[in-house]
Structures are given as structure tokens and as C-alpha cells.
Amino acid sequence: MKVIVRQGDTSLYYSQLFNVPLALILESNHELGVEHLPSGQQISIPGYVRQVAKLRKGDSLWRIATHYQLPLDVLLLMNPELDPYRLGDGDAVFIPIRMTKPIIKVNQPYDYQTMIKDMNRLSAVYPFVRKQTIGHSVLKKEIPELQIGHGQKQLHINGAFHAREWITTPIIMTLLNEYLLALTNRHTLRGLNMAPFYEEITLSVVPMVNVDGVDLVIHGADAAQNHKEEVLKLNGGKTDFSQWKANIQGVDLNDQYPVGWDIEQQRREQLPGPADYPGEFPLSEPEAKVMAELTKQRDFERVISLHTQGEEFYWGFEKKEPSEAEAIATEFARVSGYKAIQYVDSYAGYKDWFINEWRKPGFTIELGRDSHPVPLNQFDEIYQKTLGIFLANFYM
């Protein structure tokens, strides 16, 4: 939400008036200074949206302020064109509404366009969230990253490396939304104050790596565009793509990394298909390459990849994980109830590559249970267990 700056106002004044942390006001308005703001400029107030109310005969700004439990000065600021002493029947009054609930809708399959729409809404309501495109998929869709915070400690979370595991994306988006609500409303999450984490940590999130594959699983062959005939052939002529893991070219994106790739290449599928084909060579696919480039550019302290299913997670790779990884894994297991597994017979995954290259903690977390895709009726349970890991990732 934006308001017009009045002469003599400061960022601190708006922070106090709307009860939003000053750091978030400043982060949302890079072009504005801390003290005296330029009169007539717009200033973004994070955590609010603007609602329109119609005046009725006899209404006053005082009554409206009382009804909405707002300081009168807020209404005067929001409605600079209104004369509070000459209000007319039917006049529009702008009301600031503080966001107190998530805007992410999770009652239906969560496709690429839904994610983009939700990202844009989050960026509009919380302008301190930084959004950028880190690359493009086979079908030239943008692969977006969100960043929150400006601390030196950089953490990364990603989801939907595998197409049928799309439920990881709305889980991530809801976690972010709750984090943003806690920051702007000065609330705690499970008793933890989020403000220090915002100051200490830069959180990087890529909620959907396999953007083409997710749409294929949810919408069918038409989502493959000019690859429609190819994916139908790779899927054995079946129009049900619910079990598809790969990207649109039939390559498993989490078997694409140059760490034991030759081992996977020998024992996995030898041709493109719905699952388990590691490609012609490491990082042959644009989506896998995008994630590798992002990771090389940043100094991530830790990475987490969300997958499904099994209610367990993997945290080691060939004894190359650092010593602190065990304590983190122990805490992740405690707060989630998931089983911590140090080693599995698997190579060429994103987590494996990260540990191998940087000797830092990396985790592959398998959300939910029973089947692929994990049904949405497990969402709330998965969210609560993953929230524990999300928060532990901050304080560990």
C-alpha cells in the first residue's frame, strides 16, 4: 500500500503510525531517506492493502476511524483530497487494512501461473521482498527467486525439482507468507521473534525449479506446447501425467549434477522418460544449470531441497558433510518428527553436489507420505512439520 508523503514527515513517523518495523519501511523504500522525506512522493507501507468504503449520510471520518480502530491521522493521510468537514453521501474513503492472514490459496493443484500470481501479490503487499528471474526453462518460462532479509548469513530453500512433487511449492510459499506476516505484525512464530532473523539472514527461495514439468503434471500434454507429441510418446501414449518426475524433455533434474553422475548414468534409465533419466551429460538441462549457477554466485551457508515423500530427510554425502551438519539434522528431526538419514545410495543430486563442492550442510527433505503426488488433504500436517524445520534453519 502506498500513501503520499506530507511535508515534514519521516520514515520513523510512518513506522510508528502504522506499527510496522522501521527496517521494513526503509527496505521497502530504497529511494527515500531516513529522516525528512520529499513532500508529494509516495511511500510504501508493507503489510497493508487499501480498501474502499462508501460514506453514508451523516458519516464522519471520526466514526470511520473508530469503526476500523484506526488513528484519525491515518484516514487523513489516506484521503488527502477529502474535506473532513464536507463529506458527501457516497464519497469514497480509502481504508488501510493490515494483512493478518496468508494470501496463499492451497485448496487446489498449485501450478506455475498460481505461483507467479502469488509472488506478485506478496511483492506488492511486502515490497521489501526482492524478486528476480534467475533463468528460464526449456519452454522459456521464467524461473523466479525470492529473497528476504539482508543479513550476511545466506540460506537457500528450493522445491519442485520433481514435477509430481508440486505440493512442495505451496508449502514454501505459505512458509514465506507466515514469515512476512510475523515480521510486519511483530508476531512470533512458535514463540520465536522473527525480526532478528531478518537482520541476520538473507533467505533465498526458488519455490518451483521444474516449472514446465509441474504444469505438465497438473494440466496434461497441452501444457507441453510444442513438446506435446514428444511427452505423450515418452509417457507411453498415456494422457495421465500424474506420475511424471522429469522436466519437459524427460530428464530427471535431481540426477543432473556433476558428483557421481556417471554412476547414476550407468544404473538409471538410459532414455528420456517420466522418471530417472539423468540426461546425456551433467547439467544438460537449463533448469538444473540455472540452479547450479545461482548456487555458484552466492555464498550459501546451507541449502534445503524439499521433495516428497517418506517423512524422512538425508543430510550426508560420502562423509564430506561438515561436523555441524549432525546437530542441525538432530534438531530438524526433533521439530518435525521426520527420520534423519545420513547416507543413501544416491548420487548426482543437488544436495549431494552442494555438500561435495562446498563442504557445507545440505538437506533433501521428503515431505508427506503414501503416494505421488502427495494429496492436498495432507497439506496442513505437512506444513506444521515443515514449519519446525523452516524455523530451526534460522536459529541453528
C-alpha positions as a Markdown table, in Angstrom:
| # | Residue | x | y | z |
|---|---|---|---|---|
| 1 | Met | 0.0 | 0.0 | 0.0 |
| 2 | Lys | 1.3 | 3.5 | -0.9 |
| 3 | Val | 0.5 | 6.8 | 0.7 |
| 4 | Ile | 1.5 | 10.4 | -0.2 |
| 5 | Val | 4.3 | 11.9 | 1.9 |
| 6 | Arg | 3.3 | 15.1 | 3.7 |
| 7 | Gln | 5.8 | 17.9 | 4.4 |
| 8 | Gly | 8.0 | 17.2 | 7.4 |
| 9 | Asp | 7.1 | 13.6 | 7.7 |
| 10 | Thr | 9.8 | 11.0 | 8.4 |
| 11 | Ser | 10.1 | 7.2 | 7.9 |
| 12 | Leu | 10.0 | 6.8 | 11.7 |
| 13 | Tyr | 6.7 | 8.6 | 11.8 |
| 14 | Tyr | 5.2 | 6.2 | 9.3 |
| 15 | Ser | 6.7 | 3.2 | 11.2 |
| 16 | Gln | 5.0 | 4.4 | 14.4 |
| 17 | Leu | 1.7 | 5.4 | 12.8 |
| 18 | Phe | 1.2 | 2.1 | 11.0 |
| 19 | Asn | 3.0 | 0.0 | 13.7 |
| 20 | Val | 5.4 | -1.5 | 11.2 |
| 21 | Pro | 9.1 | -2.0 | 11.9 |
| 22 | Leu | 11.2 | 0.8 | 10.7 |
| 23 | Ala | 13.7 | -1.6 | 9.0 |
| 24 | Leu | 10.8 | -2.9 | 6.8 |
| 25 | Ile | 9.7 | 0.7 | 5.9 |
| 26 | Leu | 13.3 | 1.6 | 4.8 |
| 27 | Glu | 13.8 | -1.7 | 2.9 |
| 28 | Ser | 10.5 | -1.1 | 1.1 |
| 29 | Asn | 11.5 | 2.4 | 0.0 |
| 30 | His | 15.2 | 2.4 | -1.1 |
| 31 | Glu | 14.8 | 5.7 | -2.9 |
| 32 | Leu | 13.7 | 7.6 | 0.2 |
| 33 | Gly | 15.8 | 8.7 | 3.1 |
| 34 | Val | 15.5 | 8.0 | 6.8 |
| 35 | Glu | 14.7 | 11.5 | 8.1 |
| 36 | His | 12.8 | 14.1 | 6.2 |
| 37 | Leu | 11.0 | 12.7 | 3.2 |
| 38 | Pro | 10.3 | 14.6 | 0.0 |
| 39 | Ser | 6.8 | 16.0 | 0.1 |
| 40 | Gly | 4.4 | 14.6 | -2.5 |
| 41 | Gln | 6.4 | 11.4 | -3.0 |
| 42 | Gln | 4.8 | 8.0 | -2.5 |
| 43 | Ile | 5.9 | 5.8 | 0.4 |
| 44 | Ser | 5.1 | 2.1 | 0.6 |
| 45 | Ile | 3.7 | 0.7 | 3.8 |
| 46 | Pro | 4.4 | -3.0 | 3.9 |
| 47 | Gly | 1.8 | -5.4 | 5.3 |
| 48 | Tyr | -1.2 | -3.3 | 4.3 |
| 49 | Val | -3.7 | -3.2 | 1.4 |
| 50 | Arg | -6.1 | -0.4 | 0.6 |
| 51 | Gln | -9.8 | -0.9 | 0.8 |
| 52 | Val | -12.5 | 1.5 | -0.4 |
| 53 | Ala | -15.5 | 2.3 | 1.8 |
| 54 | Lys | -18.5 | 4.4 | 0.7 |
| 55 | Leu | -19.8 | 7.1 | 3.0 |
| 56 | Arg | -23.4 | 7.2 | 4.1 |
| 57 | Lys | -25.4 | 10.2 | 5.1 |
| 58 | Gly | -24.2 | 11.5 | 8.4 |
| 59 | Asp | -20.9 | 9.6 | 8.3 |
| 60 | Ser | -17.7 | 11.3 | 9.5 |
| 61 | Leu | -14.0 | 10.3 | 9.4 |
| 62 | Trp | -14.1 | 10.2 | 13.1 |
| 63 | Arg | -16.8 | 7.5 | 13.1 |
| 64 | Ile | -15.0 | 5.5 | 10.4 |
| 65 | Ala | -11.7 | 5.7 | 12.3 |
| 66 | Thr | -13.5 | 4.4 | 15.4 |
| 67 | His | -15.2 | 1.6 | 13.5 |
| 68 | Tyr | -11.9 | 0.4 | 11.9 |
| 69 | Gln | -9.9 | 1.1 | 15.1 |
| 70 | Leu | -7.6 | 3.5 | 13.3 |
| 71 | Pro | -5.9 | 6.7 | 14.4 |
| 72 | Leu | -7.7 | 9.6 | 12.7 |
| 73 | Asp | -4.4 | 10.8 | 11.3 |
| 74 | Val | -4.2 | 7.6 | 9.2 |
| 75 | Leu | -7.5 | 8.3 | 7.5 |
| 76 | Leu | -6.5 | 11.9 | 6.9 |
| 77 | Leu | -3.2 | 10.7 | 5.4 |
| 78 | Met | -5.0 | 8.1 | 3.2 |
| 79 | Asn | -7.6 | 10.7 | 1.9 |
| 80 | Pro | -5.8 | 14.0 | 1.3 |
| 81 | Glu | -8.4 | 15.1 | -1.2 |
| 82 | Leu | -11.3 | 14.8 | 1.3 |
| 83 | Asp | -12.5 | 17.7 | 3.3 |
| 84 | Pro | -13.4 | 16.1 | 6.7 |
| 85 | Tyr | -15.9 | 18.9 | 7.3 |
| 86 | Arg | -17.7 | 18.5 | 4.0 |
| 87 | Leu | -18.3 | 14.8 | 3.4 |
| 88 | Gly | -20.9 | 13.8 | 0.9 |
| 89 | Asp | -23.2 | 10.8 | 0.7 |
| 90 | Gly | -21.5 | 8.2 | -1.4 |
| 91 | Asp | -18.0 | 9.7 | -1.2 |
| 92 | Ala | -15.2 | 7.1 | -1.4 |
| 93 | Val | -12.9 | 6.8 | 1.6 |
| 94 | Phe | -9.7 | 4.8 | 1.4 |
| 95 | Ile | -9.2 | 2.5 | 4.4 |
| 96 | Pro | -5.8 | 0.8 | 5.2 |
| 97 | Ile | -6.3 | -2.9 | 6.0 |
| 98 | Arg | -3.5 | -4.7 | 7.8 |
| 99 | Met | -2.9 | -8.2 | 6.4 |
| 100 | Thr | -3.1 | -10.7 | 9.2 |
| 101 | Lys | -3.8 | -14.0 | 7.3 |
| 102 | Pro | -1.9 | -15.7 | 4.5 |
| 103 | Ile | -2.9 | -14.9 | 0.9 |
| 104 | Ile | -1.7 | -18.2 | -0.5 |
| 105 | Lys | -4.6 | -20.5 | -1.5 |
| 106 | Val | -3.8 | -24.2 | -1.2 |
| 107 | Asn | -7.1 | -25.9 | -1.8 |
| 108 | Gln | -6.3 | -26.8 | -5.4 |
| 109 | Pro | -3.3 | -28.0 | -7.5 |
| 110 | Tyr | -0.7 | -25.3 | -7.5 |
| 111 | Asp | 0.6 | -24.6 | -11.0 |
| 112 | Tyr | 3.1 | -22.1 | -12.4 |
| 113 | Gln | 0.7 | -19.3 | -13.0 |
| 114 | Thr | -0.7 | -19.6 | -9.5 |
| 115 | Met | 2.8 | -19.3 | -8.1 |
| 116 | Ile | 3.6 | -16.2 | -10.2 |
| 117 | Lys | 0.3 | -14.6 | -9.2 |
| 118 | Asp | 1.0 | -15.2 | -5.5 |
| 119 | Met | 4.6 | -14.0 | -5.9 |
| 120 | Asn | 3.3 | -10.8 | -7.4 |
| 121 | Arg | 0.8 | -10.3 | -4.6 |
| 122 | Leu | 3.4 | -10.9 | -1.9 |
| 123 | Ser | 5.8 | -8.4 | -3.6 |
| 124 | Ala | 3.0 | -5.8 | -3.8 |
| 125 | Val | 2.0 | -6.2 | -0.1 |
| 126 | Tyr | 5.5 | -6.7 | 1.2 |
| 127 | Pro | 7.8 | -4.5 | -1.1 |
| 128 | Phe | 10.9 | -5.4 | 0.9 |
| 129 | Val | 10.7 | -8.9 | -0.7 |
| 130 | Arg | 13.1 | -9.0 | -3.6 |
| 131 | Lys | 12.1 | -10.9 | -6.7 |
| 132 | Gln | 14.3 | -11.7 | -9.7 |
| 133 | Thr | 14.4 | -14.1 | -12.6 |
| 134 | Ile | 17.4 | -16.5 | -12.3 |
| 135 | Gly | 16.9 | -18.2 | -15.7 |
| 136 | His | 14.4 | -19.9 | -18.0 |
| 137 | Ser | 13.1 | -23.4 | -18.5 |
| 138 | Val | 13.0 | -25.4 | -21.7 |
| 139 | Leu | 9.7 | -23.8 | -22.6 |
| 140 | Lys | 11.2 | -20.3 | -21.8 |
| 141 | Lys | 9.2 | -19.8 | -18.6 |
| 142 | Glu | 10.9 | -17.6 | -16.1 |
| 143 | Ile | 12.3 | -19.3 | -13.0 |
| 144 | Pro | 11.9 | -16.8 | -10.2 |
| 145 | Glu | 13.8 | -16.4 | -6.9 |
| 146 | Leu | 12.6 | -14.5 | -3.9 |
| 147 | Gln | 14.9 | -13.0 | -1.3 |
| 148 | Ile | 14.0 | -11.8 | 2.2 |
| 149 | Gly | 16.3 | -10.1 | 4.7 |
| 150 | His | 19.7 | -8.6 | 4.3 |
| 151 | Gly | 22.0 | -10.5 | 6.7 |
| 152 | Gln | 25.4 | -11.9 | 5.9 |
| 153 | Lys | 24.2 | -15.5 | 6.6 |
| 154 | Gln | 22.7 | -16.8 | 3.4 |
| 155 | Leu | 20.3 | -19.7 | 3.4 |
| 156 | His | 18.6 | -21.3 | 0.4 |
| 157 | Ile | 15.4 | -23.4 | 0.0 |
| 158 | Asn | 14.0 | -24.8 | -3.2 |
| 159 | Gly | 11.1 | -27.0 | -4.2 |
| 160 | Ala | 9.6 | -29.0 | -7.1 |
| 161 | Phe | 12.8 | -30.3 | -8.6 |
| 162 | His | 10.4 | -33.2 | -9.5 |
| 163 | Ala | 7.2 | -32.3 | -11.3 |
| 164 | Arg | 4.9 | -34.6 | -9.4 |
| 165 | Glu | 6.2 | -33.1 | -6.1 |
| 166 | Trp | 4.5 | -29.8 | -6.8 |
| 167 | Ile | 3.0 | -29.7 | -3.3 |
| 168 | Thr | 6.4 | -28.5 | -2.1 |
| 169 | Thr | 5.8 | -25.2 | -3.8 |
| 170 | Pro | 2.7 | -24.1 | -1.9 |
| 171 | Ile | 4.3 | -25.3 | 1.3 |
| 172 | Ile | 7.3 | -23.0 | 0.6 |
| 173 | Met | 5.0 | -20.1 | -0.4 |
| 174 | Thr | 2.9 | -20.5 | 2.8 |
| 175 | Leu | 6.0 | -20.6 | 5.0 |
| 176 | Leu | 7.2 | -17.4 | 3.4 |
| 177 | Asn | 3.8 | -15.8 | 3.8 |
| 178 | Glu | 3.7 | -16.6 | 7.5 |
| 179 | Tyr | 7.2 | -15.3 | 7.9 |
| 180 | Leu | 6.2 | -12.0 | 6.3 |
| 181 | Leu | 3.1 | -11.7 | 8.4 |
| 182 | Ala | 5.2 | -12.3 | 11.6 |
| 183 | Leu | 7.6 | -9.6 | 10.5 |
| 184 | Thr | 5.1 | -6.9 | 9.7 |
| 185 | Asn | 2.7 | -7.7 | 12.6 |
| 186 | Arg | 5.6 | -8.0 | 15.1 |
| 187 | His | 4.3 | -11.5 | 15.9 |
| 188 | Thr | 6.2 | -14.6 | 16.9 |
| 189 | Leu | 6.2 | -18.0 | 15.2 |
| 190 | Arg | 6.2 | -20.8 | 17.8 |
| 191 | Gly | 7.5 | -18.3 | 20.3 |
| 192 | Leu | 10.3 | -17.1 | 18.1 |
| 193 | Asn | 10.7 | -13.4 | 17.3 |
| 194 | Met | 11.4 | -13.1 | 13.6 |
| 195 | Ala | 12.9 | -9.6 | 13.5 |
| 196 | Pro | 16.5 | -10.7 | 14.5 |
| 197 | Phe | 16.5 | -13.4 | 11.7 |
| 198 | Tyr | 15.5 | -10.7 | 9.2 |
| 199 | Glu | 18.5 | -8.7 | 10.2 |
| 200 | Glu | 21.0 | -11.6 | 10.4 |
| 201 | Ile | 19.9 | -13.8 | 7.5 |
| 202 | Thr | 19.3 | -13.4 | 3.7 |
| 203 | Leu | 16.8 | -16.1 | 2.8 |
| 204 | Ser | 16.9 | -17.2 | -0.9 |
| 205 | Val | 13.9 | -19.3 | -2.2 |
| 206 | Val | 13.2 | -20.9 | -5.5 |
| 207 | Pro | 9.8 | -22.4 | -4.9 |
| 208 | Met | 9.4 | -24.2 | -8.2 |
| 209 | Val | 12.5 | -25.4 | -10.1 |
| 210 | Asn | 10.7 | -27.7 | -12.6 |
| 211 | Val | 8.2 | -25.1 | -13.9 |
| 212 | Asp | 7.4 | -26.9 | -17.1 |
| 213 | Gly | 7.0 | -30.3 | -15.5 |
| 214 | Val | 4.7 | -29.1 | -12.8 |
| 215 | Asp | 2.3 | -27.7 | -15.4 |
| 216 | Leu | 2.5 | -31.0 | -17.4 |
| 217 | Val | 1.5 | -33.0 | -14.3 |
| 218 | Ile | -1.4 | -30.7 | -13.4 |
| 219 | His | -2.7 | -29.7 | -16.9 |
| 220 | Gly | -1.7 | -32.6 | -19.1 |
| 221 | Ala | 0.0 | -32.7 | -22.6 |
| 222 | Asp | -1.3 | -29.4 | -23.8 |
| 223 | Ala | 0.9 | -27.7 | -21.2 |
| 224 | Ala | 4.0 | -29.1 | -23.1 |
| 225 | Gln | 3.2 | -26.8 | -26.0 |
| 226 | Asn | 5.4 | -27.8 | -29.0 |
| 227 | His | 6.7 | -30.8 | -27.0 |
| 228 | Lys | 3.2 | -32.3 | -26.8 |
| 229 | Glu | 3.7 | -35.2 | -29.1 |
| 230 | Glu | 7.1 | -35.9 | -27.6 |
| 231 | Val | 5.8 | -36.1 | -24.0 |
| 232 | Leu | 2.9 | -38.3 | -25.0 |
| 233 | Lys | 5.4 | -40.7 | -26.6 |
| 234 | Leu | 7.7 | -40.6 | -23.6 |
| 235 | Asn | 4.6 | -41.3 | -21.4 |
| 236 | Gly | 3.7 | -44.4 | -23.4 |
| 237 | Gly | 0.8 | -42.7 | -25.0 |
| 238 | Lys | -0.9 | -42.2 | -21.7 |
| 239 | Thr | -2.6 | -38.8 | -21.1 |
| 240 | Asp | -2.3 | -39.1 | -17.3 |
| 241 | Phe | 0.9 | -37.4 | -16.3 |
| 242 | Ser | 0.4 | -37.5 | -12.6 |
| 243 | Gln | 3.5 | -39.7 | -12.0 |
| 244 | Trp | 5.8 | -37.6 | -14.2 |
| 245 | Lys | 9.0 | -36.5 | -12.3 |
| 246 | Ala | 11.2 | -35.2 | -15.1 |
| 247 | Asn | 11.4 | -31.9 | -16.9 |
| 248 | Ile | 9.6 | -31.4 | -20.3 |
| 249 | Gln | 12.5 | -33.2 | -22.1 |
| 250 | Gly | 12.2 | -36.3 | -19.9 |
| 251 | Val | 15.3 | -35.6 | -17.8 |
| 252 | Asp | 15.4 | -36.0 | -14.0 |
| 253 | Leu | 16.6 | -32.6 | -12.8 |
| 254 | Asn | 17.8 | -34.1 | -9.5 |
| 255 | Asp | 20.1 | -36.6 | -11.3 |
| 256 | Gln | 21.9 | -33.8 | -13.2 |
| 257 | Tyr | 24.7 | -32.7 | -11.0 |
| 258 | Pro | 28.4 | -33.4 | -11.6 |
| 259 | Val | 29.0 | -35.5 | -8.5 |
| 260 | Gly | 28.8 | -39.3 | -9.2 |
| 261 | Trp | 26.8 | -38.6 | -12.3 |
| 262 | Asp | 28.5 | -41.4 | -14.2 |
| 263 | Ile | 27.3 | -43.9 | -11.5 |
| 264 | Glu | 23.7 | -42.8 | -11.9 |
| 265 | Gln | 24.0 | -42.7 | -15.7 |
| 266 | Gln | 25.0 | -46.4 | -15.7 |
| 267 | Arg | 22.3 | -47.7 | -13.5 |
| 268 | Arg | 19.4 | -45.3 | -14.2 |
| 269 | Glu | 17.1 | -45.1 | -17.2 |
| 270 | Gln | 19.0 | -44.9 | -20.5 |
| 271 | Leu | 16.4 | -42.9 | -22.4 |
| 272 | Pro | 14.3 | -39.9 | -21.7 |
| 273 | Gly | 11.0 | -40.6 | -19.9 |
| 274 | Pro | 8.8 | -39.7 | -17.0 |
| 275 | Ala | 11.4 | -40.5 | -14.3 |
| 276 | Asp | 15.0 | -41.4 | -13.5 |
| 277 | Tyr | 16.8 | -40.5 | -16.8 |
| 278 | Pro | 19.9 | -38.4 | -15.8 |
| 279 | Gly | 20.4 | -36.8 | -19.2 |
| 280 | Glu | 23.1 | -37.1 | -21.8 |
| 281 | Phe | 25.6 | -35.2 | -19.6 |
| 282 | Pro | 25.7 | -33.3 | -16.3 |
| 283 | Leu | 23.8 | -30.0 | -16.3 |
| 284 | Ser | 22.4 | -30.6 | -19.8 |
| 285 | Glu | 19.1 | -29.1 | -18.8 |
| 286 | Pro | 18.5 | -25.4 | -18.4 |
| 287 | Glu | 16.6 | -25.7 | -15.1 |
| 288 | Ala | 19.5 | -27.7 | -13.4 |
| 289 | Lys | 22.0 | -25.4 | -14.9 |
| 290 | Val | 20.1 | -22.3 | -13.5 |
| 291 | Met | 20.2 | -23.8 | -10.0 |
| 292 | Ala | 23.9 | -24.6 | -10.3 |
| 293 | Glu | 24.7 | -21.0 | -11.5 |
| 294 | Leu | 22.7 | -19.5 | -8.7 |
| 295 | Thr | 24.5 | -21.6 | -6.1 |
| 296 | Lys | 27.9 | -20.7 | -7.5 |
| 297 | Gln | 27.1 | -17.0 | -7.4 |
| 298 | Arg | 26.0 | -17.0 | -3.8 |
| 299 | Asp | 27.8 | -17.9 | -0.6 |
| 300 | Phe | 25.0 | -20.1 | 0.7 |
| 301 | Glu | 25.7 | -21.3 | 4.3 |
| 302 | Arg | 23.1 | -24.1 | 3.9 |
| 303 | Val | 20.7 | -25.5 | 1.3 |
| 304 | Ile | 17.4 | -27.4 | 1.7 |
| 305 | Ser | 15.6 | -29.1 | -1.1 |
| 306 | Leu | 12.0 | -30.1 | -0.5 |
| 307 | His | 10.8 | -33.3 | -2.1 |
| 308 | Thr | 8.1 | -35.9 | -1.5 |
| 309 | Gln | 7.5 | -38.4 | 0.1 |
| 310 | Gly | 8.5 | -40.5 | 3.1 |
| 311 | Glu | 8.7 | -38.2 | 6.1 |
| 312 | Glu | 12.4 | -38.5 | 6.3 |
| 313 | Phe | 15.4 | -36.5 | 5.2 |
| 314 | Tyr | 19.0 | -37.1 | 4.0 |
| 315 | Trp | 21.9 | -35.0 | 5.3 |
| 316 | Gly | 25.2 | -36.6 | 4.4 |
| 317 | Phe | 27.2 | -37.4 | 1.3 |
| 318 | Glu | 30.3 | -39.6 | 1.3 |
| 319 | Lys | 31.4 | -38.3 | 4.7 |
| 320 | Lys | 32.0 | -34.8 | 3.1 |
| 321 | Glu | 29.3 | -33.1 | 5.2 |
| 322 | Pro | 30.7 | -30.7 | 7.9 |
| 323 | Ser | 30.7 | -31.7 | 11.5 |
| 324 | Glu | 27.9 | -29.2 | 12.4 |
| 325 | Ala | 25.5 | -31.0 | 10.0 |
| 326 | Glu | 24.7 | -33.7 | 12.5 |
| 327 | Ala | 23.5 | -31.2 | 15.1 |
| 328 | Ile | 21.3 | -29.5 | 12.6 |
| 329 | Ala | 19.9 | -32.8 | 11.4 |
| 330 | Thr | 19.2 | -33.8 | 15.0 |
| 331 | Glu | 17.2 | -30.6 | 15.5 |
| 332 | Phe | 15.4 | -30.9 | 12.2 |
| 333 | Ala | 14.3 | -34.4 | 13.3 |
| 334 | Arg | 13.2 | -33.2 | 16.7 |
| 335 | Val | 11.0 | -30.4 | 15.5 |
| 336 | Ser | 9.4 | -32.3 | 12.5 |
| 337 | Gly | 9.2 | -35.9 | 13.7 |
| 338 | Tyr | 10.9 | -36.9 | 10.4 |
| 339 | Lys | 13.6 | -39.6 | 10.3 |
| 340 | Ala | 17.1 | -38.3 | 9.8 |
| 341 | Ile | 19.2 | -40.5 | 7.4 |
| 342 | Gln | 22.8 | -39.7 | 6.9 |
| 343 | Tyr | 23.6 | -41.7 | 3.8 |
| 344 | Val | 21.6 | -43.2 | 1.0 |
| 345 | Asp | 22.9 | -44.9 | -2.2 |
| 346 | Ser | 22.3 | -41.9 | -4.4 |
| 347 | Tyr | 24.4 | -39.6 | -6.5 |
| 348 | Ala | 24.2 | -36.6 | -8.8 |
| 349 | Gly | 21.6 | -34.8 | -6.7 |
| 350 | Tyr | 21.6 | -31.0 | -5.9 |
| 351 | Lys | 22.2 | -31.6 | -2.2 |
| 352 | Asp | 25.0 | -34.1 | -2.9 |
| 353 | Trp | 26.7 | -31.6 | -5.3 |
| 354 | Phe | 26.4 | -28.8 | -2.8 |
| 355 | Ile | 28.0 | -30.8 | 0.1 |
| 356 | Asn | 30.7 | -32.1 | -2.2 |
| 357 | Glu | 31.7 | -28.7 | -3.6 |
| 358 | Trp | 31.4 | -26.5 | -0.6 |
| 359 | Arg | 31.6 | -28.9 | 2.4 |
| 360 | Lys | 28.6 | -27.1 | 3.9 |
| 361 | Pro | 25.3 | -28.6 | 5.2 |
| 362 | Gly | 22.8 | -29.7 | 2.7 |
| 363 | Phe | 19.4 | -31.5 | 3.2 |
| 364 | Thr | 17.0 | -33.3 | 1.0 |
| 365 | Ile | 13.7 | -33.4 | 2.9 |
| 366 | Glu | 10.9 | -35.8 | 1.8 |
| 367 | Leu | 7.6 | -34.3 | 2.8 |
| 368 | Gly | 4.4 | -36.3 | 3.3 |
| 369 | Arg | 3.7 | -40.0 | 2.9 |
| 370 | Asp | 1.8 | -42.7 | 1.0 |
| 371 | Ser | 1.7 | -41.7 | -2.7 |
| 372 | His | 2.8 | -39.4 | -5.5 |
| 373 | Pro | 1.5 | -36.8 | -5.9 |
| 374 | Val | 1.0 | -36.3 | -2.2 |
| 375 | Pro | -2.7 | -35.4 | -1.8 |
| 376 | Leu | -3.6 | -31.9 | -0.6 |
| 377 | Asn | -5.5 | -33.3 | 2.4 |
| 378 | Gln | -2.1 | -33.8 | 3.9 |
| 379 | Phe | -1.2 | -30.1 | 3.4 |
| 380 | Asp | -1.8 | -28.9 | 7.0 |
| 381 | Glu | 0.0 | -31.7 | 8.6 |
| 382 | Ile | 3.0 | -31.3 | 6.2 |
| 383 | Tyr | 3.0 | -27.6 | 6.8 |
| 384 | Gln | 3.2 | -27.9 | 10.6 |
| 385 | Lys | 6.1 | -30.4 | 10.4 |
| 386 | Thr | 7.9 | -28.3 | 7.8 |
| 387 | Leu | 7.4 | -25.1 | 9.8 |
| 388 | Gly | 9.6 | -26.6 | 12.5 |
| 389 | Ile | 12.4 | -27.2 | 10.0 |
| 390 | Phe | 11.9 | -23.7 | 8.5 |
| 391 | Leu | 12.4 | -22.1 | 11.9 |
| 392 | Ala | 15.2 | -24.4 | 13.0 |
| 393 | Asn | 17.0 | -23.5 | 9.8 |
| 394 | Phe | 17.1 | -19.9 | 11.1 |
| 395 | Tyr | 18.3 | -20.5 | 14.6 |
| 396 | Met | 20.7 | -23.4 | 14.0 |
